[in-house]
Amino acid sequence: MAWQNVKLHLLMLLYMWICCQASFEVDVNCWWNQAHPVGHNVSVVCHTSARERAKSCDLFQLCVITPGHLLPSACVRTKETFNFSIAVKHTGHIRCTCNGKTADTCNVTVREGYPPSSPSRPDCVIEDFDEDIHCSWTKSNEPMIPTIYTLHWKDCDGNINSRESDQENVVINREEYMKSTYITAWVTAKNGLGSAQSEESIFNTGHIIRPDPPNNITHTFMPLVIYWNMDCDSVDPLDKKCQVQYRAHDHMLDWIQEDDFQSTFPLEDSQPYTEYLFRVRCHCGYEEKVMSNWSSVFSVRTPPAAPVGQLDVWSDCAPYSDNSSCNIYWKEMPPSQARGEISNYIVTLKLKNGTEIKQVIRQRRDTGSQHRTEQNCSQLIRFPLKMGVVGVFVSANTSLGTSVPTFMPFPVRGQTTPEVNLSVMGEKQTLRVSWSVHPQFSDSVLEYVVQYVSVPHRPCLSWVRVNRTQTSVTITGDFRNYTAYNVSLYAVFNNHSTFLKSAIAYTLQGVPPKVPQFHVKIVSQSSVILMWSPIPVHESKGVILHYLVGINETGYNVSSDRTSMHLSVLQPSRQYQAWVSAVSAAGEGMRSITTFFTTVENSYLSSVLMAVFIPLSFLILVLAFKWVLLRYCSQKIPDPLNSKSFKHMNFQHAWPWLCSPSETPLKISELEIVENPHPNTPSSPSETELEKILIDVESQHFQVPDGLGRTNVGGEKWLEDSKESNRRNISKQDSWRKEYSEMVDTDEEEGAGGEEWWDQQLVSDYERHFMPSVEVN
């Protein structure tokens, strides 16, 4: 037993030591009272909570450290709140530690806050769907820190009950009160920085039942008056009080409220042809004044009247053209100005000869109208002009009258305009447009018009009019992301308008696409020109700030208005990888990549061409002579390949690809043919002698390159043709002798006397007979 007690004691010590060494995490949230004046000490409330190992917290002491203060608190188990005072300047220096152990984590968050103000007096009612009492109130300020609200109520016997809530309402259950008795209720609010209490509300539980909302709402015109019924049992009608709220349907405004009406409400200054919305609620006259819920919304439209104001008319003309290339646009007249249903529009055209033509454009609600523009342009009407028009007037027509005609000032081209600074910034479905012009120019301007249209140009044209004293405007609308908008500034005068300046803008920019048509132009063996096409505005997804152009890993910034770049100091006969990309405010787009080779050096290329061209030219010349002579000559035909000049050409060194490896070295045979001294005494050679004569042809094989128009097979065919030609010529020449001298291989000749060969005559009989002689002075 003693040993067991010792083991238990040791286990307890070990547990305590482990707990002391263990770390845990604590959150400390502190708030200080901002309502106190600066320079005084403020009350700070801190709320602590342990995240992990809450049980081990019993072994630690949590302290809050401020400059010059060490304020300990009790050990944190789960939650704890404590207060202290501190100078405002020290509120940002609150720190904490757990028994001084740095291994433990203690997170401190310090925020400003307010003590609660007095809530409103509680409003308690019994709804028709149950018998519980529902009490609600409103807080007077936002404490910014956790605040607890408590509803207190005292019955007729003096018993006090309470119920807490972190919301602004509490329910008193049916079993917690008696019917038709008086109850006193109030609300208290409390947080770490203070507390407050509302005024008392005294009510009879039999008089707080919410009545039904008003019904049977009707109206009359001239003037507009609203009527309704309110059912209240055992209550004098004069004790009933009602509230009326109304607003115009076309205006998204808050409700306008009027009080203290019994059963009627006249709306003064109602506008013609305007739809109004009404709703009513009432109480039945008891002291508690429990209001009913709002009635259903009642809608009524006032009678129409003659239109007022003018249409907003603008034009879109092609640049540098006459008025016949213009489209006239106008916005639908607002209902407050139309004051009735618009049946049609009257367009009056003034021609060059002074005559006027009126055209009626019917108002159509369907989107298929030929005069209505495409999508997102439901408030625009378009009218194309014809030749000879110098003036346009547009008016709206209703059943009760016609609006004042609006004159359309055509833009004047070529007019001298002052220098204008135009800035357009796009941001979150808005365009912020600002400009600056000379003050003297603005004095003669009636107004400015800012026109904006998406790129590429769509039929949907938009514009806003700006007072001449303003120099900026913010345009909001249904702008599309990554879409370019052409924003133009116009000045309007008495009888014309003038274009001032335009700019491209985006409400939201994206990364540009790949740069199109990227290619390389070789200038020399060490320089190239990189060329590309600009990205179209309607495809760029943003303003192109600049291009990034590079070779391999090296890149350069190039202005957005350039489409080429010259690169030099490149290495000859080398492969390079070139690339280009566009950069916008959203980042760099995909790179267009191409690969190219620089050319070889001129000296190396010249030596190669000379080494190839000279042997090739000589061989072509020799072969051409041989073919002509064999085909057309009937006299002695020496073999041109036996020419000593040909022998001196070392083809394998100068042109190694003319012969295949199996045919190297080249063997050339000499054939001496003795001419018959008496041509008039013909003698026919035998077949054996004919075969011997053809030995020199059969023993020569050449591989002619494709550049000469023959392959190896073609060369053999040419030799066969030559053999056949020789047979025919020999059979016809009776003057040829049957004798011929010996045939000697050049290999054997070179082996017998290679040294002496150079001393022999370099000009053969072949050259003397067939080659022209040149005398050198």
C-alpha positions in Angstrom: 0.0 0.0 0.0 2.8 2.4 0.9 4.4 1.7 -2.5 1.2 2.5 -4.2 0.9 5.8 -2.4 4.4 6.7 -3.5 3.7 5.8 -7.1 0.5 8.0 -7.0 2.5 10.9 -5.5 5.1 10.6 -8.2 2.5 10.4 -10.9 0.9 13.6 -9.6 4.2 15.4 -9.6 5.0 14.2 -13.1 1.6 15.4 -14.3 2.1 18.8 -12.8 5.6 19.1 -14.3 4.3 18.1 -17.8 1.5 20.6 -17.5 3.9 23.3 -16.5 6.1 22.5 -19.5 3.2 22.3 -21.9 2.3 25.3 -24.1 -1.2 26.5 -24.8 -2.7 29.3 -26.9 -4.7 32.2 -25.4 -6.6 35.0 -27.1 -6.9 38.3 -25.4 -9.3 40.9 -26.8 -9.2 44.3 -25.3 -11.4 47.4 -25.9 -10.8 50.9 -24.6 -13.5 53.6 -24.3 -13.1 56.0 -27.1 -15.8 58.3 -25.7 -13.3 59.6 -23.1 -11.4 62.7 -24.0 -7.8 62.4 -25.2 -5.2 62.9 -22.5 -7.1 61.1 -19.8 -6.8 57.5 -18.6 -9.3 55.3 -20.4 -11.0 52.2 -19.1 -9.8 49.0 -20.8 -11.8 45.8 -20.8 -10.1 42.5 -21.8 -11.7 39.3 -22.5 -9.5 36.1 -22.5 -10.2 32.7 -23.9 -8.0 29.6 -24.2 -8.0 27.8 -27.5 -6.3 24.5 -26.5 -5.5 22.5 -23.4 -8.0 24.5 -21.3 -7.5 22.2 -18.4 -3.8 22.8 -18.2 -4.6 26.5 -17.8 -5.2 25.9 -14.1 -1.4 25.7 -13.7 -0.6 29.1 -15.3 -1.1 32.8 -14.4 -2.1 35.1 -17.3 -0.8 38.6 -17.2 -1.4 41.7 -19.3 1.8 43.8 -19.7 1.6 47.5 -20.4 4.4 50.1 -20.4 5.3 50.4 -16.7 2.5 48.1 -15.5 2.2 44.3 -14.9 -1.5 43.5 -14.4 -2.1 39.9 -13.4 -5.4 38.2 -13.7 -6.8 35.0 -12.5 -5.9 31.8 -14.3 -7.8 31.3 -17.5 -10.0 28.3 -17.6 -12.4 29.0 -20.4 -13.5 32.7 -20.4 -12.7 35.7 -18.2 -13.2 39.4 -18.4 -11.2 42.0 -16.4 -10.9 45.8 -16.5 -8.1 48.3 -15.9 -7.2 51.9 -16.7 -4.5 53.1 -19.0 -3.4 56.2 -20.9 -4.7 56.5 -24.4 -1.1 56.6 -25.8 -0.4 53.2 -24.3 -3.4 51.4 -25.8 -1.3 50.1 -28.6 1.4 48.6 -26.4 -0.6 46.0 -24.4 1.2 42.7 -24.3 0.6 39.4 -22.5 2.5 36.4 -21.2 1.8 33.3 -19.3 4.0 33.2 -16.2 6.7 34.7 -18.3 7.0 31.7 -20.6 7.8 32.7 -24.1 7.0 29.2 -25.4 3.3 29.9 -24.7 1.4 31.9 -27.3 -0.7 34.8 -26.1 -2.4 36.9 -28.9 -3.6 40.4 -27.9 -6.0 42.4 -30.0 -6.7 46.0 -28.9 -9.7 47.9 -30.4 -11.6 51.0 -29.7 -15.2 50.8 -28.4 -18.0 52.7 -26.8 -20.2 52.1 -23.8 -23.9 51.5 -24.8 -26.3 54.4 -25.0 -29.9 54.2 -23.8 -32.0 51.9 -26.0 -35.5 53.0 -27.1 -38.5 52.3 -25.0 -39.7 48.7 -25.7 -42.6 48.3 -28.0 -44.7 45.2 -27.0 -47.5 43.7 -29.0 -49.5 40.5 -29.2 -49.6 39.2 -32.8 -52.7 37.6 -34.2 -51.0 34.3 -34.8 -50.3 33.6 -31.1 -50.8 35.0 -27.5 -47.1 35.6 -26.7 -46.0 39.2 -26.1 -43.3 40.3 -28.6 -41.2 43.2 -27.3 -38.6 45.0 -29.5 -36.4 48.1 -29.2 -33.7 49.9 -31.1 -30.2 50.7 -29.9 -29.1 54.3 -29.9 -25.4 53.7 -31.0 -23.0 51.0 -32.1 -20.8 50.0 -29.2 -18.5 48.0 -31.5 -17.9 45.5 -28.7 -20.1 42.6 -27.4 -23.1 44.1 -25.7 -25.8 42.2 -23.7 -29.4 43.5 -23.7 -31.9 42.6 -21.0 -35.6 43.0 -21.0 -37.1 43.5 -17.5 -40.9 43.5 -16.8 -42.9 43.9 -13.6 -46.4 42.7 -13.2 -49.3 44.2 -11.2 -48.2 42.3 -8.1 -44.7 43.8 -8.3 -42.9 40.7 -9.4 -39.9 41.5 -11.7 -38.7 39.1 -14.4 -35.9 39.5 -17.0 -34.6 37.9 -20.1 -31.2 38.5 -21.8 -30.6 38.7 -25.5 -27.8 39.7 -27.8 -30.4 40.9 -30.3 -33.0 43.7 -30.1 -36.1 41.7 -29.3 -37.4 39.3 -26.6 -40.6 37.2 -26.3 -42.6 37.0 -23.1 -44.4 33.7 -23.1 -48.2 33.5 -22.5 -47.8 31.7 -19.1 -45.5 34.6 -17.9 -48.3 37.3 -17.8 -52.0 37.7 -17.1 -54.6 39.1 -19.5 -56.0 42.5 -19.2 -53.5 43.6 -16.5 -50.9 46.3 -16.6 -47.2 45.5 -17.1 -44.2 47.8 -16.8 -41.2 47.0 -19.1 -37.8 48.5 -19.7 -34.4 47.5 -21.3 -30.8 47.6 -20.1 -27.7 47.4 -22.2 -24.3 46.5 -20.8 -20.8 45.8 -22.0 -17.3 46.0 -20.6 -17.1 49.8 -21.0 -20.5 50.7 -19.3 -24.2 50.2 -19.2 -27.4 52.1 -20.0 -31.2 51.8 -19.4 -34.2 52.7 -21.5 -37.4 54.5 -20.5 -40.3 52.5 -19.1 -43.2 51.3 -21.2 -46.6 50.7 -19.4 -49.3 48.8 -21.2 -52.5 46.8 -20.7 -52.1 43.3 -22.0 -55.7 43.4 -23.3 -55.0 46.5 -25.5 -51.8 45.5 -27.2 -53.3 43.1 -29.7 -52.3 44.2 -33.2 -55.3 45.2 -35.4 -55.8 44.1 -38.9 -54.4 46.4 -41.6 -56.8 48.8 -43.5 -58.7 47.5 -46.6 -60.9 48.6 -49.5 -58.6 51.4 -50.7 -60.0 53.5 -53.5 -59.3 56.9 -55.1 -60.8 59.9 -57.0 -59.2 62.4 -59.4 -59.2 66.2 -59.6 -57.7 66.3 -57.0 -56.2 62.9 -56.3 -57.7 61.5 -53.0 -57.2 58.1 -51.4 -59.9 56.4 -49.3 -59.7 53.3 -47.0 -61.6 51.4 -44.3 -60.3 50.4 -40.8 -62.2 48.0 -38.5 -61.9 48.8 -34.8 -64.4 47.2 -32.3 -65.9 49.5 -29.6 -63.7 52.4 -30.6 -64.9 55.9 -31.6 -63.9 56.5 -35.3 -62.4 59.9 -34.3 -59.9 58.1 -32.0 -58.4 56.1 -34.9 -55.2 57.5 -36.3 -53.5 56.4 -39.5 -50.2 56.8 -41.3 -49.9 57.1 -45.2 -46.8 56.4 -47.2 -46.6 57.1 -51.0 -44.0 57.4 -53.8 -43.9 57.7 -57.6 -43.5 54.3 -59.3 -40.9 55.4 -61.8 -38.7 56.8 -59.2 -36.8 54.5 -56.9 -37.2 56.8 -53.9 -37.9 56.1 -50.2 -41.4 56.2 -49.0 -42.8 59.7 -48.1 -44.8 59.4 -44.9 -47.7 61.6 -43.7 -49.4 61.1 -40.2 -52.7 61.7 -38.4 -55.3 60.8 -41.0 -58.5 58.9 -40.3 -59.9 57.5 -43.5 -58.8 59.8 -46.4 -55.6 61.3 -47.8 -55.4 64.0 -50.5 -52.2 64.1 -52.6 -51.4 67.7 -53.4 -49.3 68.6 -56.5 -49.6 65.3 -58.2 -48.0 65.1 -61.6 -50.0 64.2 -64.8 -49.6 60.7 -66.2 -47.7 59.5 -63.2 -48.2 56.2 -61.4 -48.2 56.6 -57.6 -48.0 53.8 -55.0 -49.8 54.1 -51.6 -49.9 52.0 -48.4 -51.7 52.7 -45.0 -51.6 51.5 -41.4 -53.7 52.6 -38.4 -54.2 52.1 -34.6 -57.5 51.8 -32.9 -57.2 54.7 -30.5 -56.1 52.9 -27.3 -53.5 54.5 -25.1 -51.0 51.9 -26.2 -51.4 53.0 -29.9 -50.5 49.6 -31.3 -50.3 50.2 -35.1 -51.5 47.6 -37.6 -49.2 46.2 -40.2 -49.0 48.1 -43.6 -51.8 47.5 -46.0 -51.1 46.0 -49.5 -49.7 48.6 -51.9 -52.3 50.5 -53.9 -51.4 51.8 -57.4 -53.0 54.6 -59.4 -52.0 56.6 -62.5 -53.0 60.3 -62.9 -54.6 61.6 -66.1 -52.4 62.7 -69.1 -51.6 66.2 -70.1 -49.8 68.1 -72.9 -46.1 67.3 -73.1 -43.5 69.7 -71.8 -39.8 70.1 -72.5 -37.9 69.0 -75.6 -36.4 65.8 -76.9 -32.7 65.0 -76.5 -31.5 64.8 -80.1 -28.0 64.0 -81.3 -26.3 63.0 -84.5 -23.6 60.5 -85.6 -21.9 61.6 -88.8 -19.1 59.9 -90.8 -15.8 61.8 -90.6 -15.1 64.3 -93.3 -18.5 63.9 -95.0 -21.6 65.9 -95.7 -24.8 65.7 -93.7 -26.1 62.9 -95.9 -23.9 60.4 -94.1 -25.4 61.2 -90.7 -27.8 59.3 -88.5 -30.1 61.2 -86.2 -30.7 59.8 -82.8 -33.1 60.9 -80.0 -33.9 59.5 -76.6 -37.4 58.7 -75.6 -39.0 61.5 -73.7 -39.2 60.8 -69.9 -42.8 60.2 -68.7 -42.6 63.3 -66.4 -42.1 65.4 -69.6 -44.2 63.4 -72.0 -47.1 63.4 -69.5 -49.0 60.9 -71.7 -48.6 58.1 -74.2 -46.4 59.2 -77.1 -48.1 58.1 -80.3 -45.4 59.2 -82.9 -42.5 61.6 -83.6 -42.5 64.3 -86.1 -39.2 64.9 -88.0 -39.0 68.1 -90.0 -36.3 68.2 -92.7 -35.1 71.5 -94.1 -33.6 71.2 -97.6 -31.0 73.3 -99.5 -33.7 74.8 -101.7 -35.6 76.1 -98.7 -38.4 73.7 -98.7 -39.4 71.6 -95.6 -40.5 68.0 -95.5 -42.3 66.5 -92.5 -42.1 62.8 -91.8 -44.0 60.9 -89.1 -42.2 58.2 -87.2 -44.6 56.0 -85.3 -43.8 55.0 -81.8 -43.4 51.2 -81.6 -42.8 49.2 -78.5 -41.5 46.2 -80.4 -37.7 45.8 -80.8 -38.2 44.9 -84.4 -38.8 48.5 -85.5 -36.7 49.6 -88.4 -36.0 52.9 -86.7 -35.1 51.4 -83.3 -31.5 50.4 -82.7 -30.3 47.0 -81.7 -29.7 45.5 -78.2 -29.3 47.8 -75.2 -30.6 50.7 -77.1 -34.3 50.5 -76.2 -34.4 54.2 -75.3 -33.0 55.4 -78.7 -34.7 56.1 -82.0 -32.6 56.3 -85.2 -33.4 58.2 -88.3 -31.0 58.1 -91.4 -30.7 61.3 -93.4 -30.8 61.7 -97.2 -29.0 64.0 -99.6 -29.7 67.7 -99.5 -30.7 68.1 -95.8 -29.3 71.2 -94.0 -31.6 71.2 -90.9 -33.5 68.8 -88.7 -36.2 69.4 -86.1 -37.7 66.6 -84.0 -40.8 66.7 -81.7 -42.9 64.2 -79.8 -46.7 63.9 -80.3 -49.3 62.7 -77.8 -53.1 62.7 -77.7 -53.0 66.0 -75.8 -50.4 67.9 -77.8 -46.9 68.1 -79.3 -43.6 69.0 -77.7 -41.5 72.0 -78.7 -39.4 70.9 -81.8 -35.7 70.3 -81.0 -33.1 71.6 -83.5 -30.3 69.3 -84.4 -26.9 71.1 -84.7 -24.8 69.4 -87.3 -21.1 69.0 -86.6 -18.9 71.3 -88.6 -15.6 69.8 -90.0 -12.4 71.6 -90.5 -13.1 74.4 -88.0 -10.1 75.6 -86.0 -10.4 74.4 -82.4 -8.3 75.2 -79.3 -6.0 72.8 -77.6 -8.0 70.4 -75.5 -6.7 68.1 -72.7 -9.0 65.1 -72.4 -8.7 62.4 -69.8 -10.9 59.3 -69.5 -10.6 56.8 -66.6 -12.6 53.6 -66.4 -13.5 52.0 -63.1 -16.2 49.6 -62.0 -18.9 50.2 -64.7 -18.1 53.9 -64.7 -16.2 56.3 -67.0 -14.8 59.4 -65.4 -14.3 62.0 -68.1 -12.5 65.3 -67.5 -11.2 68.0 -69.9 -9.7 71.5 -70.0 -10.0 74.2 -72.6 -9.2 77.8 -72.9 -11.6 80.0 -70.9 -12.4 82.3 -73.8 -13.5 79.3 -75.9 -15.9 78.1 -73.1 -17.6 81.5 -73.0 -19.0 81.1 -76.5 -20.1 77.4 -75.9 -23.7 76.7 -75.0 -23.0 73.2 -73.6 -20.6 70.2 -74.0 -21.7 66.8 -75.1 -19.7 63.7 -74.2 -20.4 60.9 -76.6 -19.3 57.3 -76.0 -19.7 54.2 -78.2 -18.2 50.7 -78.0 -15.5 49.6 -80.5 -16.2 48.4 -83.1 -18.9 50.9 -83.7 -22.4 49.6 -82.9 -25.7 51.2 -83.7 -26.1 51.8 -80.0 -24.9 55.4 -79.4 -24.9 57.1 -76.0 -24.2 60.7 -74.9 -24.7 63.0 -72.0 -25.0 66.8 -72.0 -22.8 68.8 -69.6 -23.2 72.4 -68.6 -20.5 74.7 -70.1 -19.3 75.7 -66.6 -18.4 72.0 -65.8 -15.1 70.3 -66.9 -15.9 66.8 -65.8 -18.6 64.2 -65.7 -19.0 60.6 -64.4 -20.9 58.3 -66.7 -22.5 55.1 -65.3 -24.1 52.4 -67.4 -24.1 48.8 -68.5 -20.5 48.7 -69.7 -19.0 45.5 -70.8 -15.7 44.2 -69.4 -12.6 44.1 -71.6 -14.4 46.3 -74.2 -13.0 49.5 -75.7 -15.1 52.6 -75.7 -14.5 55.6 -77.9 -15.2 58.7 -75.8 -15.6 61.9 -77.8 -16.0 65.5 -76.6 -18.1 68.0 -78.6 -18.8 71.7 -78.1 -22.3 72.9 -79.0 -23.0 76.4 -80.3 -26.1 78.2 -81.5 -26.4 76.5 -84.9 -23.7 73.8 -85.0 -21.4 71.5 -83.0 -17.7 71.0 -83.1 -15.6 67.9 -82.4 -12.8 68.6 -79.9 -11.1 65.4 -79.0 -11.6 61.6 -78.4 -9.9 58.9 -76.3 -10.2 55.1 -75.9 -11.0 53.8 -72.4 -12.0 50.5 -70.7 -14.0 50.1 -67.5 -12.1 46.8 -66.8 -9.0 45.8 -68.6 -7.7 42.3 -69.3 -4.5 40.6 -70.5 -3.9 41.3 -74.3 -4.0 38.4 -76.8 -1.1 37.2 -78.9 0.5 39.7 -81.2 -0.6 38.8 -84.8 1.6 38.3 -88.0 4.9 38.2 -86.2 7.8 37.4 -88.6 11.5 38.1 -89.2 13.2 39.9 -92.1 16.9 39.0 -92.6 19.0 42.1 -93.3 22.5 40.6 -93.2 24.4 37.8 -91.5 24.4 39.8 -88.2 21.2 41.9 -88.3 17.5 41.2 -88.7 14.2 43.2 -88.5 11.4 41.8 -86.3 8.0 42.9 -87.7 4.4 42.4 -86.4 0.9 43.8 -86.8 -0.8 45.9 -84.1 -3.6 44.2 -82.1 -7.0 45.7 -83.2 -8.6 47.9 -80.6 -11.7 45.8 -80.3 -9.5 42.7 -79.6 -6.8 44.1 -77.3 -8.9 43.9 -74.1 -7.1 46.9 -72.7 -4.9 49.8 -73.6 -1.6 48.6 -74.9 1.1 50.3 -72.8 4.1 48.8 -74.7 5.4 45.7 -76.4 8.0 43.3 -75.1 10.3 42.2 -77.9 13.1 39.8 -77.3 15.7 37.4 -78.7 16.2 34.2 -76.7 16.2 35.3 -73.1 16.8 39.0 -73.7 13.8 41.4 -73.9 13.3 45.0 -74.7 10.4 47.5 -74.2 9.1 48.9 -77.4 6.6 51.8 -77.8 3.0 50.8 -78.5 2.9 52.8 -81.7 5.7 50.8 -83.3 5.4 47.6 -85.3 9.0 46.7 -85.9 12.4 46.5 -84.2 15.9 46.3 -85.8 18.4 43.9 -84.0 22.1 43.8 -84.9 25.3 42.3 -83.5 24.0 38.8 -84.1 26.3 35.8 -84.8 26.4 34.6 -88.5 25.0 31.1 -89.3 23.3 30.7 -86.0 19.7 29.8 -84.9 17.8 32.4 -82.8 14.3 32.4 -81.2 12.5 35.7 -81.4 9.3 36.7 -79.5 7.0 39.6 -78.9 4.1 40.2 -76.5 1.7 43.1 -75.7 1.5 44.6 -72.1 -1.6 46.3 -70.6 -2.5 47.4 -67.1 -3.7 43.9 -66.4 -0.3 42.3 -67.3 1.6 40.7 -70.2 -0.2 38.7 -72.9 0.8 35.5 -74.6 4.0 35.6 -76.6 4.2 35.1 -80.3 7.4 33.1 -81.1 9.3 32.4 -84.3 12.7 30.8 -85.0 15.2 31.9 -87.7 18.8 31.4 -88.9 21.2 34.1 -89.7 23.1 33.8 -93.0 26.7 32.7 -93.4 29.6 35.1 -93.8 30.2 36.5 -97.3 33.9 35.3 -97.6 33.1 31.7 -96.7 30.1 31.7 -99.0 32.2 33.1 -101.9 34.9 30.4 -101.5 32.4 27.6 -101.5 30.7 29.0 -104.6 33.9 29.3 -106.5 35.0 25.8 -105.5 31.8 24.4 -106.8 31.0 26.7 -109.8 34.3 26.3 -111.7 34.4 22.5 -111.9 30.7 22.4 -112.5 31.0 24.8 -115.4 33.9 23.0 -117.0 32.1 19.6 -116.7 28.9 21.0 -118.3 30.9 22.4 -121.1 32.8 19.1 -121.7 29.6 17.1 -121.7 27.8 19.5 -124.0 30.6 19.3 -126.6 30.8 15.5 -126.4 27.0 15.2 -126.9 27.0 17.6 -129.9 30.0 16.0 -131.6 28.8 12.4 -131.2 25.3 13.2 -132.5 26.1 15.5 -135.5 29.7 15.0 -136.5 30.7 12.3 -139.1 34.5 12.7 -138.7 36.9 11.4 -136.2 35.5 12.0 -132.7 38.2 12.0 -130.0 36.9 11.3 -126.5 36.8 14.7 -124.6 37.2 12.9 -121.3 40.7 12.0 -122.5 41.6 15.7 -122.5 44.7 16.5 -120.4 43.0 19.6 -119.1 40.2 17.4 -117.8 42.8 15.1 -116.3 44.3 18.0 -114.3 40.9 18.7 -112.7 40.9 17.0 -109.3 37.1 16.5 -109.1 37.1 14.6 -105.9 38.9 17.3 -104.1 37.0 20.2 -105.5 33.6 18.5 -105.8 33.5 15.2 -103.8 29.8 14.5 -104.3 30.0 14.0 -108.1 31.2 10.4 -107.6 29.8 7.7 -105.4 32.3 6.0 -103.1 32.1 2.8 -105.1 33.3 4.6 -108.2 36.3 6.3 -106.7 39.0 6.7 -108.1 37.7 7.7 -111.5 39.2 5.6 -114.4 39.6 7.4 -117.7 40.7 5.3 -120.8 42.4 6.6 -123.9 41.3 5.5 -127.3 43.2 6.3 -130.4 41.3 6.0 -133.6 43.4 6.1 -136.9 41.7 7.8 -139.8 41.5 6.0 -143.2 44.0 7.8 -145.5 41.8 6.8 -148.5 38.2 7.8 -147.8 37.1 6.7 -151.3 37.9 3.0 -150.6 35.4 2.1 -147.9 35.7 -1.1 -145.8 33.2 -2.3 -143.4 34.4 -3.1 -139.9 33.5 -6.4 -138.3 31.3 -6.7 -135.2 34.4 -7.6 -133.1 36.1 -4.4 -134.2 32.9 -2.4 -133.5 32.8 -3.7 -129.9 36.4 -2.7 -129.4 35.8 0.7 -130.6 33.1 1.1 -127.9 35.3 0.1 -125.1 36.2 3.6 -124.1 32.5 4.5 -123.7 31.5 1.6 -121.6 34.4 2.0 -119.2 33.3 5.5 -118.1 30.7 6.1 -115.5 29.7 9.5 -114.0 27.2 10.4 -111.4 25.8 13.7 -112.5 24.1 15.8 -109.9 20.4 16.8 -110.0 21.3 20.4 -110.7 22.3 19.4 -114.2 19.0 17.8 -114.9 20.3 14.2 -115.0 20.5 11.5 -112.3 22.9 8.5 -112.4 20.3 6.6 -114.3 20.0 9.5 -116.7 23.7 9.5 -117.3 23.7 5.8 -118.2 20.9 6.4 -120.7 22.9 9.2 -122.2 25.9 6.8 -122.6 23.7 4.2 -124.2 22.5 6.8 -126.7 26.1 7.7 -127.4 27.0 4.0 -128.1 24.1 3.7 -130.5 25.2 6.9 -132.2 28.7 5.5 -132.5 27.5 2.3 -134.1 25.5 4.2 -136.7 28.4 6.6 -137.5 31.0 3.8 -137.8 28.8 1.7 -140.0 28.3 4.6 -142.4 31.9 5.7 -142.6 33.5 3.3 -145.1 36.7 5.4 -144.9 37.4 4.4 -141.4 40.2 1.9 -140.9 39.6 -1.3 -139.0 42.8 -0.7 -137.2 43.1 1.1 -133.9 45.9 1.5 -131.5 46.2 0.3 -128.0 44.1 1.4 -125.0 46.0 2.5 -121.9 44.4 3.0 -118.4 45.4 6.2 -116.8 46.0 4.4 -113.4 48.8 2.3 -115.0 50.2 5.3 -116.7 50.4 7.3 -113.5 52.0 4.4 -111.7 54.7 4.0 -114.4 55.9 7.6 -114.4 54.1 10.0 -112.1 57.1 12.4 -111.8 57.6 12.6 -115.6 54.0 13.2 -116.3 54.2 16.9 -115.2 56.9 17.6 -117.7 54.9 16.4 -120.7 52.9 18.7 -122.9 49.8 19.9 -121.2 47.8 20.5 -124.4 46.5 17.4 -126.1 45.5 16.9 -129.7 41.9 17.3 -128.6 42.4 20.9 -127.5 44.3 21.7 -130.6 41.6 20.4 -132.8 38.5 21.5 -131.1 39.4 24.3 -128.6 40.1 27.9 -129.7 43.6 29.1 -129.3 44.4 32.2 -127.4 47.6 34.0 -127.8 49.0 35.9 -124.9 51.1 38.9 -125.7 
